[in-house]
Amino acid sequence: MRAIAYDYTEDTIVIYGYLDSIPTDEDYETIDIAITEIMASLPNILFQEIVLTNTTALVSELKHYKGWFYIRKE
């Protein structure tokens, strides 16, 4: 995982994961666990979406939406 950005609305959280490989089921499961923890602490968040993208773009060129959860040092 190179970077993880987030976006949200009144009732939905969206996690955008940027990877340097093709996303696997394990990648989705890992993000799903994190979202479950977030949703447990924010009862108004009812829906989730996970978007994982294989990219070689520089992190500075990636869309960060409302902010970054994680950025790997490159």
CHARMM internal coordinates of N, CA and C (Angstrom, degrees):
IC EDIT
DIST 1 N 1 CA 1.4411
DIST 1 CA 1 C 1.5215
ANGL 1 N 1 CA 1 C 107.97
DIST 1 C 2 N 1.3193
ANGL 1 CA 1 C 2 N 115.95
DIHE 1 N 1 CA 1 C 2 N 122.78
DIST 2 N 2 CA 1.4653
ANGL 1 C 2 N 2 CA 121.00
DIHE 1 CA 1 C 2 N 2 CA -179.44
DIST 2 CA 2 C 1.5206
ANGL 2 N 2 CA 2 C 111.54
DIHE 1 C 2 N 2 CA 2 C -88.01
DIST 2 C 3 N 1.3319
ANGL 2 CA 2 C 3 N 115.59
DIHE 2 N 2 CA 2 C 3 N -41.01
DIST 3 N 3 CA 1.4571
ANGL 2 C 3 N 3 CA 119.81
DIHE 2 CA 2 C 3 N 3 CA -178.11
DIST 3 CA 3 C 1.5213
ANGL 3 N 3 CA 3 C 109.44
DIHE 2 C 3 N 3 CA 3 C -160.35
DIST 3 C 4 N 1.3335
ANGL 3 CA 3 C 4 N 115.25
DIHE 3 N 3 CA 3 C 4 N 154.31
DIST 4 N 4 CA 1.4631
ANGL 3 C 4 N 4 CA 121.40
DIHE 3 CA 3 C 4 N 4 CA 177.24
DIST 4 CA 4 C 1.5224
ANGL 4 N 4 CA 4 C 107.56
DIHE 3 C 4 N 4 CA 4 C -133.72
DIST 4 C 5 N 1.3288
ANGL 4 CA 4 C 5 N 115.70
DIHE 4 N 4 CA 4 C 5 N 121.78
DIST 5 N 5 CA 1.4562
ANGL 4 C 5 N 5 CA 121.98
DIHE 4 CA 4 C 5 N 5 CA 176.85
DIST 5 CA 5 C 1.5302
ANGL 5 N 5 CA 5 C 108.32
DIHE 4 C 5 N 5 CA 5 C -112.04
DIST 5 C 6 N 1.3278
ANGL 5 CA 5 C 6 N 115.45
DIHE 5 N 5 CA 5 C 6 N 164.73
DIST 6 N 6 CA 1.4600
ANGL 5 C 6 N 6 CA 118.70
DIHE 5 CA 5 C 6 N 6 CA 179.42
DIST 6 CA 6 C 1.5251
ANGL 6 N 6 CA 6 C 110.36
DIHE 5 C 6 N 6 CA 6 C -137.22
DIST 6 C 7 N 1.3113
ANGL 6 CA 6 C 7 N 113.77
DIHE 6 N 6 CA 6 C 7 N 157.64
DIST 7 N 7 CA 1.4524
ANGL 6 C 7 N 7 CA 122.69
DIHE 6 CA 6 C 7 N 7 CA 172.69
DIST 7 CA 7 C 1.5243
ANGL 7 N 7 CA 7 C 105.96
DIHE 6 C 7 N 7 CA 7 C -144.74
DIST 7 C 8 N 1.3058
ANGL 7 CA 7 C 8 N 117.24
DIHE 7 N 7 CA 7 C 8 N 158.90
DIST 8 N 8 CA 1.4526
ANGL 7 C 8 N 8 CA 119.78
DIHE 7 CA 7 C 8 N 8 CA 178.80
DIST 8 CA 8 C 1.5204
ANGL 8 N 8 CA 8 C 110.37
DIHE 7 C 8 N 8 CA 8 C -156.21
DIST 8 C 9 N 1.3128
ANGL 8 CA 8 C 9 N 113.79
DIHE 8 N 8 CA 8 C 9 N 158.39
DIST 9 N 9 CA 1.4531
ANGL 8 C 9 N 9 CA 122.49
DIHE 8 CA 8 C 9 N 9 CA 171.29
DIST 9 CA 9 C 1.5212
ANGL 9 N 9 CA 9 C 105.93
DIHE 8 C 9 N 9 CA 9 C -124.63
DIST 9 C 10 N 1.3084
ANGL 9 CA 9 C 10 N 115.45
DIHE 9 N 9 CA 9 C 10 N -167.33
DIST 10 N 10 CA 1.4543
ANGL 9 C 10 N 10 CA 120.31
DIHE 9 CA 9 C 10 N 10 CA -179.16
DIST 10 CA 10 C 1.5281
ANGL 10 N 10 CA 10 C 112.95
DIHE 9 C 10 N 10 CA 10 C -55.45
DIST 10 C 11 N 1.3408
ANGL 10 CA 10 C 11 N 116.58
DIHE 10 N 10 CA 10 C 11 N -37.71
DIST 11 N 11 CA 1.4703
ANGL 10 C 11 N 11 CA 119.45
DIHE 10 CA 10 C 11 N 11 CA -174.40
DIST 11 CA 11 C 1.5272
ANGL 11 N 11 CA 11 C 114.81
DIHE 10 C 11 N 11 CA 11 C -131.20
DIST 11 C 12 N 1.3319
ANGL 11 CA 11 C 12 N 117.48
DIHE 11 N 11 CA 11 C 12 N 8.62
DIST 12 N 12 CA 1.4683
ANGL 11 C 12 N 12 CA 120.76
DIHE 11 CA 11 C 12 N 12 CA -175.08
DIST 12 CA 12 C 1.5227
ANGL 12 N 12 CA 12 C 111.00
DIHE 11 C 12 N 12 CA 12 C -134.92
DIST 12 C 13 N 1.3269
ANGL 12 CA 12 C 13 N 115.96
DIHE 12 N 12 CA 12 C 13 N 138.83
DIST 13 N 13 CA 1.4578
ANGL 12 C 13 N 13 CA 121.48
DIHE 12 CA 12 C 13 N 13 CA 171.95
DIST 13 CA 13 C 1.5227
ANGL 13 N 13 CA 13 C 108.33
DIHE 12 C 13 N 13 CA 13 C -116.06
DIST 13 C 14 N 1.3188
ANGL 13 CA 13 C 14 N 114.92
DIHE 13 N 13 CA 13 C 14 N 137.80
DIST 14 N 14 CA 1.4686
ANGL 13 C 14 N 14 CA 120.71
DIHE 13 CA 13 C 14 N 14 CA 178.51
DIST 14 CA 14 C 1.5243
ANGL 14 N 14 CA 14 C 107.48
DIHE 13 C 14 N 14 CA 14 C -123.32
DIST 14 C 15 N 1.3133
ANGL 14 CA 14 C 15 N 115.61
DIHE 14 N 14 CA 14 C 15 N 128.79
DIST 15 N 15 CA 1.4598
ANGL 14 C 15 N 15 CA 121.75
DIHE 14 CA 14 C 15 N 15 CA 177.92
DIST 15 CA 15 C 1.5269
ANGL 15 N 15 CA 15 C 107.93
DIHE 14 C 15 N 15 CA 15 C -110.03
DIST 15 C 16 N 1.3249
ANGL 15 CA 15 C 16 N 115.46
DIHE 15 N 15 CA 15 C 16 N 129.36
DIST 16 N 16 CA 1.4653
ANGL 15 C 16 N 16 CA 122.46
DIHE 15 CA 15 C 16 N 16 CA 178.49
DIST 16 CA 16 C 1.5265
ANGL 16 N 16 CA 16 C 107.81
DIHE 15 C 16 N 16 CA 16 C -112.03
DIST 16 C 17 N 1.3134
ANGL 16 CA 16 C 17 N 116.24
DIHE 16 N 16 CA 16 C 17 N 114.66
DIST 17 N 17 CA 1.4557
ANGL 16 C 17 N 17 CA 121.04
DIHE 16 CA 16 C 17 N 17 CA 178.28
DIST 17 CA 17 C 1.5196
ANGL 17 N 17 CA 17 C 110.10
DIHE 16 C 17 N 17 CA 17 C -105.74
DIST 17 C 18 N 1.3172
ANGL 17 CA 17 C 18 N 114.81
DIHE 17 N 17 CA 17 C 18 N 130.59
DIST 18 N 18 CA 1.4685
ANGL 17 C 18 N 18 CA 120.69
DIHE 17 CA 17 C 18 N 18 CA 177.76
DIST 18 CA 18 C 1.5226
ANGL 18 N 18 CA 18 C 107.93
DIHE 17 C 18 N 18 CA 18 C -108.09
DIST 18 C 19 N 1.3222
ANGL 18 CA 18 C 19 N 116.08
DIHE 18 N 18 CA 18 C 19 N 122.05
DIST 19 N 19 CA 1.4563
ANGL 18 C 19 N 19 CA 122.08
DIHE 18 CA 18 C 19 N 19 CA -175.53
DIST 19 CA 19 C 1.5211
ANGL 19 N 19 CA 19 C 111.02
DIHE 18 C 19 N 19 CA 19 C -119.68
DIST 19 C 20 N 1.3327
ANGL 19 CA 19 C 20 N 115.49
DIHE 19 N 19 CA 19 C 20 N 160.21
DIST 20 N 20 CA 1.4594
ANGL 19 C 20 N 20 CA 119.94
DIHE 19 CA 19 C 20 N 20 CA 174.11
DIST 20 CA 20 C 1.5214
ANGL 20 N 20 CA 20 C 111.12
DIHE 19 C 20 N 20 CA 20 C -101.44
DIST 20 C 21 N 1.3239
ANGL 20 CA 20 C 21 N 115.94
DIHE 20 N 20 CA 20 C 21 N 19.78
DIST 21 N 21 CA 1.4632
ANGL 20 C 21 N 21 CA 122.50
DIHE 20 CA 20 C 21 N 21 CA 176.54
DIST 21 CA 21 C 1.5276
ANGL 21 N 21 CA 21 C 107.94
DIHE 20 C 21 N 21 CA 21 C -149.64
DIST 21 C 22 N 1.3172
ANGL 21 CA 21 C 22 N 116.06
DIHE 21 N 21 CA 21 C 22 N 172.52
DIST 22 N 22 CA 1.4640
ANGL 21 C 22 N 22 CA 120.57
DIHE 21 CA 21 C 22 N 22 CA 177.75
DIST 22 CA 22 C 1.5311
ANGL 22 N 22 CA 22 C 108.31
DIHE 21 C 22 N 22 CA 22 C -69.38
DIST 22 C 23 N 1.3356
ANGL 22 CA 22 C 23 N 118.56
DIHE 22 N 22 CA 22 C 23 N 130.74
DIST 23 N 23 CA 1.4635
ANGL 22 C 23 N 23 CA 121.38
DIHE 22 CA 22 C 23 N 23 CA -179.23
DIST 23 CA 23 C 1.5310
ANGL 23 N 23 CA 23 C 111.89
DIHE 22 C 23 N 23 CA 23 C -58.78
DIST 23 C 24 N 1.3186
ANGL 23 CA 23 C 24 N 115.66
DIHE 23 N 23 CA 23 C 24 N 139.85
DIST 24 N 24 CA 1.4627
ANGL 23 C 24 N 24 CA 121.92
DIHE 23 CA 23 C 24 N 24 CA 178.43
DIST 24 CA 24 C 1.5279
ANGL 24 N 24 CA 24 C 109.78
DIHE 23 C 24 N 24 CA 24 C -111.29
DIST 24 C 25 N 1.3183
ANGL 24 CA 24 C 25 N 115.74
DIHE 24 N 24 CA 24 C 25 N 169.79
DIST 25 N 25 CA 1.4675
ANGL 24 C 25 N 25 CA 120.01
DIHE 24 CA 24 C 25 N 25 CA 175.26
DIST 25 CA 25 C 1.5291
ANGL 25 N 25 CA 25 C 110.24
DIHE 24 C 25 N 25 CA 25 C -58.94
DIST 25 C 26 N 1.3151
ANGL 25 CA 25 C 26 N 116.71
DIHE 25 N 25 CA 25 C 26 N -37.14
DIST 26 N 26 CA 1.4696
ANGL 25 C 26 N 26 CA 120.50
DIHE 25 CA 25 C 26 N 26 CA 179.78
DIST 26 CA 26 C 1.5327
ANGL 26 N 26 CA 26 C 111.10
DIHE 25 C 26 N 26 CA 26 C -63.29
DIST 26 C 27 N 1.3252
ANGL 26 CA 26 C 27 N 117.09
DIHE 26 N 26 CA 26 C 27 N -38.30
DIST 27 N 27 CA 1.4657
ANGL 26 C 27 N 27 CA 120.67
DIHE 26 CA 26 C 27 N 27 CA 176.63
DIST 27 CA 27 C 1.5278
ANGL 27 N 27 CA 27 C 110.56
DIHE 26 C 27 N 27 CA 27 C -60.51
DIST 27 C 28 N 1.3264
ANGL 27 CA 27 C 28 N 116.31
DIHE 27 N 27 CA 27 C 28 N -46.11
DIST 28 N 28 CA 1.4667
ANGL 27 C 28 N 28 CA 120.56
DIHE 27 CA 27 C 28 N 28 CA 179.09
DIST 28 CA 28 C 1.5279
ANGL 28 N 28 CA 28 C 110.76
DIHE 27 C 28 N 28 CA 28 C -63.27
DIST 28 C 29 N 1.3226
ANGL 28 CA 28 C 29 N 117.42
DIHE 28 N 28 CA 28 C 29 N -41.93
DIST 29 N 29 CA 1.4629
ANGL 28 C 29 N 29 CA 121.23
DIHE 28 CA 28 C 29 N 29 CA -179.44
DIST 29 CA 29 C 1.5269
ANGL 29 N 29 CA 29 C 111.26
DIHE 28 C 29 N 29 CA 29 C -63.80
DIST 29 C 30 N 1.3154
ANGL 29 CA 29 C 30 N 117.25
DIHE 29 N 29 CA 29 C 30 N -40.53
DIST 30 N 30 CA 1.4597
ANGL 29 C 30 N 30 CA 121.28
DIHE 29 CA 29 C 30 N 30 CA 179.50
DIST 30 CA 30 C 1.5262
ANGL 30 N 30 CA 30 C 110.66
DIHE 29 C 30 N 30 CA 30 C -62.16
DIST 30 C 31 N 1.3114
ANGL 30 CA 30 C 31 N 117.33
DIHE 30 N 30 CA 30 C 31 N -46.31
DIST 31 N 31 CA 1.4634
ANGL 30 C 31 N 31 CA 121.66
DIHE 30 CA 30 C 31 N 31 CA 178.67
DIST 31 CA 31 C 1.5269
ANGL 31 N 31 CA 31 C 110.26
DIHE 30 C 31 N 31 CA 31 C -65.70
DIST 31 C 32 N 1.3230
ANGL 31 CA 31 C 32 N 117.28
DIHE 31 N 31 CA 31 C 32 N -39.16
DIST 32 N 32 CA 1.4651
ANGL 31 C 32 N 32 CA 121.12
DIHE 31 CA 31 C 32 N 32 CA 179.23
DIST 32 CA 32 C 1.5208
ANGL 32 N 32 CA 32 C 111.45
DIHE 31 C 32 N 32 CA 32 C -60.35
DIST 32 C 33 N 1.3166
ANGL 32 CA 32 C 33 N 117.42
DIHE 32 N 32 CA 32 C 33 N -39.40
DIST 33 N 33 CA 1.4711
ANGL 32 C 33 N 33 CA 121.14
DIHE 32 CA 32 C 33 N 33 CA 177.73
DIST 33 CA 33 C 1.5204
ANGL 33 N 33 CA 33 C 110.13
DIHE 32 C 33 N 33 CA 33 C -62.05
DIST 33 C 34 N 1.3281
ANGL 33 CA 33 C 34 N 116.87
DIHE 33 N 33 CA 33 C 34 N -44.16
DIST 34 N 34 CA 1.4671
ANGL 33 C 34 N 34 CA 120.69
DIHE 33 CA 33 C 34 N 34 CA 179.33
DIST 34 CA 34 C 1.5265
ANGL 34 N 34 CA 34 C 111.02
DIHE 33 C 34 N 34 CA 34 C -63.55
DIST 34 C 35 N 1.3203
ANGL 34 CA 34 C 35 N 117.15
DIHE 34 N 34 CA 34 C 35 N -43.05
DIST 35 N 35 CA 1.4644
ANGL 34 C 35 N 35 CA 120.23
DIHE 34 CA 34 C 35 N 35 CA 179.59
DIST 35 CA 35 C 1.5261
ANGL 35 N 35 CA 35 C 110.88
DIHE 34 C 35 N 35 CA 35 C -64.00
DIST 35 C 36 N 1.3154
ANGL 35 CA 35 C 36 N 117.21
DIHE 35 N 35 CA 35 C 36 N -38.37
DIST 36 N 36 CA 1.4644
ANGL 35 C 36 N 36 CA 120.79
DIHE 35 CA 35 C 36 N 36 CA 178.23
DIST 36 CA 36 C 1.5241
ANGL 36 N 36 CA 36 C 110.52
DIHE 35 C 36 N 36 CA 36 C -58.97
DIST 36 C 37 N 1.3274
ANGL 36 CA 36 C 37 N 117.29
DIHE 36 N 36 CA 36 C 37 N -41.68
DIST 37 N 37 CA 1.4672
ANGL 36 C 37 N 37 CA 121.21
DIHE 36 CA 36 C 37 N 37 CA 177.67
DIST 37 CA 37 C 1.5295
ANGL 37 N 37 CA 37 C 111.29
DIHE 36 C 37 N 37 CA 37 C -63.85
DIST 37 C 38 N 1.3082
ANGL 37 CA 37 C 38 N 116.49
DIHE 37 N 37 CA 37 C 38 N -41.86
DIST 38 N 38 CA 1.4699
ANGL 37 C 38 N 38 CA 120.71
DIHE 37 CA 37 C 38 N 38 CA 178.63
DIST 38 CA 38 C 1.5220
ANGL 38 N 38 CA 38 C 110.14
DIHE 37 C 38 N 38 CA 38 C -63.61
DIST 38 C 39 N 1.3267
ANGL 38 CA 38 C 39 N 116.58
DIHE 38 N 38 CA 38 C 39 N -46.83
DIST 39 N 39 CA 1.4584
ANGL 38 C 39 N 39 CA 120.78
DIHE 38 CA 38 C 39 N 39 CA -178.41
DIST 39 CA 39 C 1.5303
ANGL 39 N 39 CA 39 C 111.88
DIHE 38 C 39 N 39 CA 39 C -64.08
DIST 39 C 40 N 1.3202
ANGL 39 CA 39 C 40 N 117.07
DIHE 39 N 39 CA 39 C 40 N -32.01
DIST 40 N 40 CA 1.4674
ANGL 39 C 40 N 40 CA 120.36
DIHE 39 CA 39 C 40 N 40 CA 178.73
DIST 40 CA 40 C 1.5234
ANGL 40 N 40 CA 40 C 111.47
DIHE 39 C 40 N 40 CA 40 C -66.07
DIST 40 C 41 N 1.3199
ANGL 40 CA 40 C 41 N 117.05
DIHE 40 N 40 CA 40 C 41 N -30.84
DIST 41 N 41 CA 1.4651
ANGL 40 C 41 N 41 CA 119.91
DIHE 40 CA 40 C 41 N 41 CA -178.89
DIST 41 CA 41 C 1.5345
ANGL 41 N 41 CA 41 C 113.05
DIHE 40 C 41 N 41 CA 41 C -93.51
DIST 41 C 42 N 1.3180
ANGL 41 CA 41 C 42 N 117.35
DIHE 41 N 41 CA 41 C 42 N -9.11
DIST 42 N 42 CA 1.4706
ANGL 41 C 42 N 42 CA 121.89
DIHE 41 CA 41 C 42 N 42 CA 179.44
DIST 42 CA 42 C 1.5326
ANGL 42 N 42 CA 42 C 109.17
DIHE 41 C 42 N 42 CA 42 C -127.28
DIST 42 C 43 N 1.3362
ANGL 42 CA 42 C 43 N 117.86
DIHE 42 N 42 CA 42 C 43 N 86.59
DIST 43 N 43 CA 1.4733
ANGL 42 C 43 N 43 CA 120.90
DIHE 42 CA 42 C 43 N 43 CA -173.44
DIST 43 CA 43 C 1.5263
ANGL 43 N 43 CA 43 C 115.05
DIHE 42 C 43 N 43 CA 43 C -61.34
DIST 43 C 44 N 1.3330
ANGL 43 CA 43 C 44 N 118.87
DIHE 43 N 43 CA 43 C 44 N -19.25
DIST 44 N 44 CA 1.4574
ANGL 43 C 44 N 44 CA 120.28
DIHE 43 CA 43 C 44 N 44 CA 178.89
DIST 44 CA 44 C 1.5353
ANGL 44 N 44 CA 44 C 112.23
DIHE 43 C 44 N 44 CA 44 C -77.13
DIST 44 C 45 N 1.3306
ANGL 44 CA 44 C 45 N 117.74
DIHE 44 N 44 CA 44 C 45 N -14.90
DIST 45 N 45 CA 1.4624
ANGL 44 C 45 N 45 CA 121.77
DIHE 44 CA 44 C 45 N 45 CA 176.72
DIST 45 CA 45 C 1.5275
ANGL 45 N 45 CA 45 C 108.27
DIHE 44 C 45 N 45 CA 45 C -83.75
DIST 45 C 46 N 1.3270
ANGL 45 CA 45 C 46 N 116.06
DIHE 45 N 45 CA 45 C 46 N 111.79
DIST 46 N 46 CA 1.4647
ANGL 45 C 46 N 46 CA 121.38
DIHE 45 CA 45 C 46 N 46 CA -175.27
DIST 46 CA 46 C 1.5243
ANGL 46 N 46 CA 46 C 113.62
DIHE 45 C 46 N 46 CA 46 C -107.11
DIST 46 C 47 N 1.3358
ANGL 46 CA 46 C 47 N 116.72
DIHE 46 N 46 CA 46 C 47 N -20.67
DIST 47 N 47 CA 1.4569
ANGL 46 C 47 N 47 CA 120.62
DIHE 46 CA 46 C 47 N 47 CA -174.57
DIST 47 CA 47 C 1.5196
ANGL 47 N 47 CA 47 C 110.36
DIHE 46 C 47 N 47 CA 47 C -130.16
DIST 47 C 48 N 1.3325
ANGL 47 CA 47 C 48 N 114.79
DIHE 47 N 47 CA 47 C 48 N 155.81
DIST 48 N 48 CA 1.4551
ANGL 47 C 48 N 48 CA 120.36
DIHE 47 CA 47 C 48 N 48 CA 179.52
DIST 48 CA 48 C 1.5179
ANGL 48 N 48 CA 48 C 110.24
DIHE 47 C 48 N 48 CA 48 C -137.81
DIST 48 C 49 N 1.3112
ANGL 48 CA 48 C 49 N 114.45
DIHE 48 N 48 CA 48 C 49 N 155.72
DIST 49 N 49 CA 1.4575
ANGL 48 C 49 N 49 CA 121.18
DIHE 48 CA 48 C 49 N 49 CA 173.98
DIST 49 CA 49 C 1.5209
ANGL 49 N 49 CA 49 C 107.56
DIHE 48 C 49 N 49 CA 49 C -144.26
DIST 49 C 50 N 1.3121
ANGL 49 CA 49 C 50 N 116.26
DIHE 49 N 49 CA 49 C 50 N 139.38
DIST 50 N 50 CA 1.4620
ANGL 49 C 50 N 50 CA 122.17
DIHE 49 CA 49 C 50 N 50 CA 178.46
DIST 50 CA 50 C 1.5217
ANGL 50 N 50 CA 50 C 107.84
DIHE 49 C 50 N 50 CA 50 C -121.04
DIST 50 C 51 N 1.3291
ANGL 50 CA 50 C 51 N 115.59
DIHE 50 N 50 CA 50 C 51 N 125.69
DIST 51 N 51 CA 1.4592
ANGL 50 C 51 N 51 CA 121.32
DIHE 50 CA 50 C 51 N 51 CA 178.62
DIST 51 CA 51 C 1.5246
ANGL 51 N 51 CA 51 C 107.22
DIHE 50 C 51 N 51 CA 51 C -124.04
DIST 51 C 52 N 1.3242
ANGL 51 CA 51 C 52 N 117.11
DIHE 51 N 51 CA 51 C 52 N 111.19
DIST 52 N 52 CA 1.4572
ANGL 51 C 52 N 52 CA 121.30
DIHE 51 CA 51 C 52 N 52 CA 179.18
DIST 52 CA 52 C 1.5202
ANGL 52 N 52 CA 52 C 108.90
DIHE 51 C 52 N 52 CA 52 C -110.72
DIST 52 C 53 N 1.3386
ANGL 52 CA 52 C 53 N 115.37
DIHE 52 N 52 CA 52 C 53 N 132.99
DIST 53 N 53 CA 1.4567
ANGL 52 C 53 N 53 CA 121.08
DIHE 52 CA 52 C 53 N 53 CA -174.53
DIST 53 CA 53 C 1.5220
ANGL 53 N 53 CA 53 C 110.54
DIHE 52 C 53 N 53 CA 53 C -130.07
DIST 53 C 54 N 1.3115
ANGL 53 CA 53 C 54 N 115.42
DIHE 53 N 53 CA 53 C 54 N 133.21
DIST 54 N 54 CA 1.4666
ANGL 53 C 54 N 54 CA 121.84
DIHE 53 CA 53 C 54 N 54 CA 172.95
DIST 54 CA 54 C 1.5251
ANGL 54 N 54 CA 54 C 106.61
DIHE 53 C 54 N 54 CA 54 C -85.87
DIST 54 C 55 N 1.3440
ANGL 54 CA 54 C 55 N 117.27
DIHE 54 N 54 CA 54 C 55 N 120.61
DIST 55 N 55 CA 1.4540
ANGL 54 C 55 N 55 CA 120.29
DIHE 54 CA 54 C 55 N 55 CA -177.77
DIST 55 CA 55 C 1.5243
ANGL 55 N 55 CA 55 C 111.41
DIHE 54 C 55 N 55 CA 55 C -149.39
DIST 55 C 56 N 1.3155
ANGL 55 CA 55 C 56 N 114.67
DIHE 55 N 55 CA 55 C 56 N 149.06
DIST 56 N 56 CA 1.4653
ANGL 55 C 56 N 56 CA 120.37
DIHE 55 CA 55 C 56 N 56 CA 175.25
DIST 56 CA 56 C 1.5311
ANGL 56 N 56 CA 56 C 110.98
DIHE 55 C 56 N 56 CA 56 C -109.88
DIST 56 C 57 N 1.3235
ANGL 56 CA 56 C 57 N 116.40
DIHE 56 N 56 CA 56 C 57 N 4.85
DIST 57 N 57 CA 1.4657
ANGL 56 C 57 N 57 CA 120.17
DIHE 56 CA 56 C 57 N 57 CA 179.49
DIST 57 CA 57 C 1.5304
ANGL 57 N 57 CA 57 C 110.40
DIHE 56 C 57 N 57 CA 57 C -63.79
DIST 57 C 58 N 1.3083
ANGL 57 CA 57 C 58 N 115.93
DIHE 57 N 57 CA 57 C 58 N 151.90
DIST 58 N 58 CA 1.4601
ANGL 57 C 58 N 58 CA 120.59
DIHE 57 CA 57 C 58 N 58 CA 174.99
DIST 58 CA 58 C 1.5205
ANGL 58 N 58 CA 58 C 109.33
DIHE 57 C 58 N 58 CA 58 C -62.35
DIST 58 C 59 N 1.3301
ANGL 58 CA 58 C 59 N 116.89
DIHE 58 N 58 CA 58 C 59 N 145.75
DIST 59 N 59 CA 1.4592
ANGL 58 C 59 N 59 CA 120.54
DIHE 58 CA 58 C 59 N 59 CA -179.93
DIST 59 CA 59 C 1.5271
ANGL 59 N 59 CA 59 C 110.11
DIHE 58 C 59 N 59 CA 59 C -57.06
DIST 59 C 60 N 1.3136
ANGL 59 CA 59 C 60 N 117.34
DIHE 59 N 59 CA 59 C 60 N -36.69
DIST 60 N 60 CA 1.4682
ANGL 59 C 60 N 60 CA 120.74
DIHE 59 CA 59 C 60 N 60 CA -179.95
DIST 60 CA 60 C 1.5341
ANGL 60 N 60 CA 60 C 112.26
DIHE 59 C 60 N 60 CA 60 C -63.80
DIST 60 C 61 N 1.3172
ANGL 60 CA 60 C 61 N 117.41
DIHE 60 N 60 CA 60 C 61 N -17.51
DIST 61 N 61 CA 1.4630
ANGL 60 C 61 N 61 CA 121.86
DIHE 60 CA 60 C 61 N 61 CA 179.36
DIST 61 CA 61 C 1.5297
ANGL 61 N 61 CA 61 C 112.86
DIHE 60 C 61 N 61 CA 61 C -95.42
DIST 61 C 62 N 1.3224
ANGL 61 CA 61 C 62 N 117.30
DIHE 61 N 61 CA 61 C 62 N -7.78
DIST 62 N 62 CA 1.4617
ANGL 61 C 62 N 62 CA 121.38
DIHE 61 CA 61 C 62 N 62 CA -177.57
DIST 62 CA 62 C 1.5241
ANGL 62 N 62 CA 62 C 110.71
DIHE 61 C 62 N 62 CA 62 C -82.71
DIST 62 C 63 N 1.3167
ANGL 62 CA 62 C 63 N 115.74
DIHE 62 N 62 CA 62 C 63 N 145.44
DIST 63 N 63 CA 1.4607
ANGL 62 C 63 N 63 CA 120.49
DIHE 62 CA 62 C 63 N 63 CA 177.62
DIST 63 CA 63 C 1.5236
ANGL 63 N 63 CA 63 C 109.01
DIHE 62 C 63 N 63 CA 63 C -71.99
DIST 63 C 64 N 1.3211
ANGL 63 CA 63 C 64 N 116.29
DIHE 63 N 63 CA 63 C 64 N 130.25
DIST 64 N 64 CA 1.4660
ANGL 63 C 64 N 64 CA 119.76
DIHE 63 CA 63 C 64 N 64 CA -177.51
DIST 64 CA 64 C 1.5309
ANGL 64 N 64 CA 64 C 113.23
DIHE 63 C 64 N 64 CA 64 C -105.87
DIST 64 C 65 N 1.3218
ANGL 64 CA 64 C 65 N 118.00
DIHE 64 N 64 CA 64 C 65 N 2.00
DIST 65 N 65 CA 1.4603
ANGL 64 C 65 N 65 CA 123.69
DIHE 64 CA 64 C 65 N 65 CA 176.18
DIST 65 CA 65 C 1.5237
ANGL 65 N 65 CA 65 C 110.00
DIHE 64 C 65 N 65 CA 65 C 52.65
DIST 65 C 66 N 1.3420
ANGL 65 CA 65 C 66 N 119.05
DIHE 65 N 65 CA 65 C 66 N -120.10
DIST 66 N 66 CA 1.4672
ANGL 65 C 66 N 66 CA 120.16
DIHE 65 CA 65 C 66 N 66 CA -179.31
DIST 66 CA 66 C 1.5304
ANGL 66 N 66 CA 66 C 111.75
DIHE 65 C 66 N 66 CA 66 C -86.21
DIST 66 C 67 N 1.3310
ANGL 66 CA 66 C 67 N 117.26
DIHE 66 N 66 CA 66 C 67 N -15.49
DIST 67 N 67 CA 1.4598
ANGL 66 C 67 N 67 CA 119.87
DIHE 66 CA 66 C 67 N 67 CA 178.49
DIST 67 CA 67 C 1.5166
ANGL 67 N 67 CA 67 C 112.36
DIHE 66 C 67 N 67 CA 67 C 164.01
DIST 67 C 68 N 1.3227
ANGL 67 CA 67 C 68 N 114.10
DIHE 67 N 67 CA 67 C 68 N 177.45
DIST 68 N 68 CA 1.4659
ANGL 67 C 68 N 68 CA 122.04
DIHE 67 CA 67 C 68 N 68 CA 179.13
DIST 68 CA 68 C 1.5225
ANGL 68 N 68 CA 68 C 109.90
DIHE 67 C 68 N 68 CA 68 C -103.57
DIST 68 C 69 N 1.3367
ANGL 68 CA 68 C 69 N 115.93
DIHE 68 N 68 CA 68 C 69 N 137.05
DIST 69 N 69 CA 1.4647
ANGL 68 C 69 N 69 CA 121.65
DIHE 68 CA 68 C 69 N 69 CA 166.74
DIST 69 CA 69 C 1.5234
ANGL 69 N 69 CA 69 C 109.63
DIHE 68 C 69 N 69 CA 69 C -88.54
DIST 69 C 70 N 1.3123
ANGL 69 CA 69 C 70 N 114.91
DIHE 69 N 69 CA 69 C 70 N -36.54
DIST 70 N 70 CA 1.4716
ANGL 69 C 70 N 70 CA 120.13
DIHE 69 CA 69 C 70 N 70 CA -172.39
DIST 70 CA 70 C 1.5251
ANGL 70 N 70 CA 70 C 109.36
DIHE 69 C 70 N 70 CA 70 C -154.74
DIST 70 C 71 N 1.3237
ANGL 70 CA 70 C 71 N 115.56
DIHE 70 N 70 CA 70 C 71 N 139.90
DIST 71 N 71 CA 1.4641
ANGL 70 C 71 N 71 CA 121.85
DIHE 70 CA 70 C 71 N 71 CA 171.24
DIST 71 CA 71 C 1.5249
ANGL 71 N 71 CA 71 C 107.45
DIHE 70 C 71 N 71 CA 71 C -138.25
DIST 71 C 72 N 1.3124
ANGL 71 CA 71 C 72 N 116.42
DIHE 71 N 71 CA 71 C 72 N 122.59
DIST 72 N 72 CA 1.4628
ANGL 71 C 72 N 72 CA 121.42
DIHE 71 CA 71 C 72 N 72 CA 177.63
DIST 72 CA 72 C 1.5188
ANGL 72 N 72 CA 72 C 108.17
DIHE 71 C 72 N 72 CA 72 C -76.31
DIST 72 C 73 N 1.3142
ANGL 72 CA 72 C 73 N 115.92
DIHE 72 N 72 CA 72 C 73 N 137.53
DIST 73 N 73 CA 1.4690
ANGL 72 C 73 N 73 CA 120.13
DIHE 72 CA 72 C 73 N 73 CA 176.22
DIST 73 CA 73 C 1.5140
ANGL 73 N 73 CA 73 C 108.39
DIHE 72 C 73 N 73 CA 73 C -70.16
DIST 73 C 74 N 1.3231
ANGL 73 CA 73 C 74 N 116.19
DIHE 73 N 73 CA 73 C 74 N 126.63
DIST 74 N 74 CA 1.4730
ANGL 73 C 74 N 74 CA 120.76
DIHE 73 CA 73 C 74 N 74 CA -178.38
DIST 74 CA 74 C 1.5034
ANGL 74 N 74 CA 74 C 111.00
DIHE 73 C 74 N 74 CA 74 C -121.74
END
COOR INIT
IC SEED 1 N 1 CA 1 C
IC BUILD
